[in-house]
C-alpha cells in the first residue's frame, strides 16, 4: 500500500534533510543509500507484517524528496507499507500520523514519536475477533456432525433423520456465525 504526502516549509534543504533523518531514525527507520535523489528509509520486515501486532515491525519503505528554493523547501514523501489487507486502515493510520509528526518536526525542530500502544491493542483485538469467529464456524461443523451421529447411534433414528438433525444443528450454528461475522465487519476498531 502506498501513501503519498507533500508539503512546503520555510526551511532550507540542509535543515530539512537533517531533521528528516533525525526524526525517521528516532521512529525506528534505518537509512538506506539514497536512490534517484530521494532519501530512503526502511523499517520492519515482511515476516513482521505476517506475524506481528506491532505495526512498526511491518515492512515499510519511506522515500523523501526535497526540492529547495533559497530558504523554503517542498517535501514529497512516499511510504510503501506491506500489510495484510484487513489491517490496511491500521497501516494507513500509522503512516499518516508519522507523516504529520515528521512535518511538525521539520517545521518546529521538536521530535515527538507516535505512541503505537493503542493501535497495537486495536490490531490484536481485530485479529483475535476474526480468529474467534472462524474457530466458532469450525466448531459449528463439528457439533453438527456429532449431533447427527449421536441421534443415529443413541436414538436409533434412521440415517436420514440423524442427518436432518445434524444439518439442522449445523444450520443454526452457521446462522449464529453469520450474524457474528456481519457484526465484526460493521465494527469500527
C-alpha positions in Angstrom: 0.0 0.0 0.0 1.3 3.4 -0.9 0.7 6.7 0.9 1.9 9.9 -0.6 2.1 13.4 1.0 3.6 16.7 0.0 4.0 20.0 1.9 6.1 23.1 1.9 8.2 24.5 4.7 10.1 27.8 5.2 13.3 25.8 5.9 16.4 25.2 3.8 17.2 21.9 2.2 20.1 21.0 4.6 18.0 21.6 7.7 15.1 19.6 6.2 17.4 16.7 5.4 19.0 16.8 8.9 15.6 16.9 10.7 14.1 14.2 8.5 17.0 11.9 9.2 16.8 12.6 12.9 13.0 12.0 13.1 12.9 8.9 11.0 15.9 7.3 12.8 14.1 8.0 16.2 11.0 6.4 14.7 12.9 3.2 14.2 13.8 3.5 10.5 17.2 2.7 9.1 18.6 5.0 6.5 19.3 3.2 3.2 21.5 4.5 0.4 19.8 7.5 -1.4 18.1 6.5 -4.6 17.2 8.8 -7.5 17.5 11.9 -5.4 15.3 10.6 -2.6 16.3 10.0 1.0 15.4 6.3 1.5 14.5 4.7 4.9 13.4 1.2 5.8 11.8 -0.3 8.9 10.4 -3.7 9.8 10.2 -6.8 7.6 7.8 -8.9 5.5 7.8 -11.5 8.2 6.9 -8.8 10.7 3.9 -8.0 8.6 2.7 -11.5 8.7 3.2 -12.4 12.4 3.2 -9.2 14.4 0.6 -7.0 16.0 3.1 -4.1 16.2 2.7 -2.0 13.0 6.2 -0.6 13.5 7.5 -4.1 12.6 5.6 -4.3 9.3 7.8 -3.7 6.3 7.8 0.0 5.4 9.9 2.0 3.0 9.8 5.8 3.0 11.2 8.0 0.3 11.7 11.7 0.9 12.4 14.1 -1.9 13.4 17.6 -1.1 13.2 20.5 -3.6 14.5 23.7 -2.3 14.5 27.4 -3.4 16.6 29.6 -1.1 15.1 29.3 2.4 12.0 27.3 1.5 11.6 23.7 0.6 8.9 21.5 -0.9 8.9 18.0 0.5 7.4 15.0 -1.2 7.1 11.8 0.9 6.0 8.4 -0.2 5.6 5.4 2.1 5.1 1.9 0.9 4.0 -0.4 3.7 3.4 -4.2 3.5 0.5 -5.4 5.5 -2.5 -7.8 5.4 -5.4 -6.2 3.5 -7.6 -6.5 6.6 -5.1 -4.3 8.5 -4.8 -1.6 5.8 -6.6 1.0 7.9 -4.2 0.5 10.8 -1.2 0.9 8.5 -2.7 4.0 7.0 -3.4 5.5 10.4 0.3 4.8 11.5 1.9 6.3 8.4 -0.4 9.3 8.3 0.3 10.1 11.9 4.1 9.6 11.4 4.0 11.9 8.3 2.2 14.6 10.4 4.8 14.3 13.2 7.6 14.4 10.6 6.1 17.6 9.1 5.9 19.1 12.6 9.5 18.1 13.4 10.8 19.7 10.2 9.0 23.0 10.9 9.4 23.2 14.7 12.6 21.1 15.3 10.6 19.2 18.0 10.8 15.5 17.7 7.9 13.5 19.0 7.3 9.9 18.1 4.0 8.2 17.6 2.7 6.2 20.6 1.7 2.9 18.9 0.4 1.1 22.1 -3.3 1.9 21.5 -3.0 0.9 17.8 -1.4 -2.4 18.8 -4.3 -3.2 21.1 -6.8 -2.5 18.4 -4.9 -4.6 15.9 -4.7 -7.5 18.4 -8.5 -7.2 19.2 -9.2 -7.2 15.4 -7.2 -10.4 14.8 -8.5 -12.2 17.8 -12.1 -11.5 16.9 -11.6 -12.9 13.4 -9.8 -16.0 14.7 -12.6 -16.5 17.3 -15.3 -16.3 14.6 -13.6 -18.8 12.3 -13.0 -21.1 15.3 -16.7 -20.9 16.1 -17.5 -21.8 12.5 -15.3 -24.9 12.6 -16.8 -25.8 16.0 -20.3 -25.5 14.4 -19.4 -28.0 11.7 -18.0 -30.5 14.3 -21.1 -30.1 16.5 -23.4 -30.7 13.6 -21.6 -33.9 12.7 -21.6 -35.1 16.3 -25.4 -34.3 16.7 -26.1 -36.3 13.6 -24.0 -39.3 14.8 -25.4 -39.1 18.3 -29.0 -39.2 17.1 -28.2 -42.1 14.7 -26.4 -44.2 17.4 -28.3 -43.4 20.6 -31.8 -42.6 19.5 -31.8 -45.3 16.8 -33.1 -42.9 14.2 -32.7 -43.6 10.5 -29.7 -42.3 8.7 -32.0 -39.7 7.1 -33.4 -38.5 10.4 -30.0 -38.3 12.0 -28.6 -36.4 9.0 -31.6 -34.0 9.2 -31.0 -33.3 12.9 -27.2 -32.8 12.3 -27.9 -30.5 9.4 -30.4 -28.5 11.5 -27.8 -28.0 14.3 -25.2 -27.1 11.7 -27.5 -24.5 10.0 -28.4 -23.0 13.4 -24.8 -22.6 14.3 -23.9 -21.3 10.9 -26.7 -18.7 11.2 -25.2 -17.6 14.5 -21.7 -17.5 12.9 -23.0 -15.3 10.0 -24.6 -12.9 12.5 -21.3 -12.6 14.4 -19.4 -12.2 11.1 -21.7 -9.4 10.0 -21.3 -7.6 13.3 -17.5 -8.0 13.0 -17.5 -6.3 9.6 -19.6 -3.4 10.9 -17.4 -2.9 14.0 -15.1 0.0 13.7 -11.9 -0.6 15.6 
